[in-house]
Amino acid sequence: MRNPYVRQLKLGPMDNFVYLVGAADSPEVLVVDPAWDVAAIERAVTEDGKRVVGAFVSHCHFDHINGLPDLLARHDVPVYAQRAEVDFSEELRELKDALRPLGPGDAVPVGAETFQALHTPGHTPGSHCLLAGDSLVSGDTLFISGCGRCDLKGGNPEDMYRSLSQVLLKVPDTTRLWPGHDYADVPVSPMGDVRRHNPYFAFPDVASFVAFRMRPRK
């Protein structure tokens, strides 16, 4: 599958992007990082004639999961999160039977289609991206012109360097990057352009990356 259905919704006071992702020719969709305004998410689902069959959590920070209780009250669906994030997050563990912990590279079912969960720690221990055909939904691991902070609880700049240089560097140039926040001049970009212009891909070794990523914030 090359061209999935992806609908990007900008919601909340922190310029979050919430996504609906599924096969282009199918009504079933995942809600990626349900937060802030579940009523707006529901309207988008209805407008596009879709049906929610699951939620995918890129990581456990409040601005990416605060809509989960409302979403689950409306839809009895599984919630997919990386196993390391479940171990890290009490909020995710409270989901209990709804939770579907994933290992690195595990498949995520969406109707008859499957997408891939890429474990990309660094922002949090269990941060992961959703690779759906020619689209990569990256949460707070990778932005169009930056990457996620590594100075918050659970952050690790060495892990972030490995996630960028060993995992996301291998994603094809034509893959479209859909980030977790509206932090750039454009809301989506080909990965080839991201790697050419994003400064966090320019470091030849982990030491130089860590020094830059962990420099004092202004």
HELIX and SHEET records of a PDB file:
HELIX    1   1 VAL A   38  GLU A   47  1                                  10    
HELIX    2   2 PHE A   62  ILE A   65  1                                   4    
HELIX    3   3 LEU A   68  ARG A   74  1                                   7    
HELIX    4   4 ARG A   83  PHE A   88  1                                   6    
HELIX    5   5 GLU A   90  ARG A   93  1                                   4    
HELIX    6   6 LYS A   96  ALA A   98  5                                   3    
HELIX    7   7 PRO A  157  ARG A  162  1                                   6    
HELIX    8   8 SER A  163  VAL A  167  3                                   5    
HELIX    9   9 LEU A  168  LYS A  170  5                                   3    
HELIX   10  10 MET A  191  HIS A  197  1                                   7    
HELIX   11  11 PRO A  199  PHE A  201  5                                   3    
HELIX   12  12 VAL A  206  ARG A  213  1                                   8    
SHEET    1   A 6 TYR A   5  LEU A  11  0                                        
SHEET    2   A 6 ASN A  16  GLY A  22 -1                                        
SHEET    3   A 6 GLU A  28  VAL A  32 -1                                        
SHEET    4   A 6 ARG A  51  PHE A  56  1                                        
SHEET    5   A 6 VAL A  79  GLN A  82  1                                        
SHEET    6   A 6 LEU A  99  LEU A 102  1                                        
SHEET    1   B 6 ALA A 107  VAL A 110  0                                        
SHEET    2   B 6 GLU A 113  HIS A 119 -1                                        
SHEET    3   B 6 HIS A 128  ALA A 132 -1                                        
SHEET    4   B 6 SER A 135  VAL A 137 -1                                        
SHEET    5   B 6 ARG A 176  TRP A 178  1                                        
SHEET    6   B 6 SER A 189  PRO A 190 -1                                        
END                                                                             
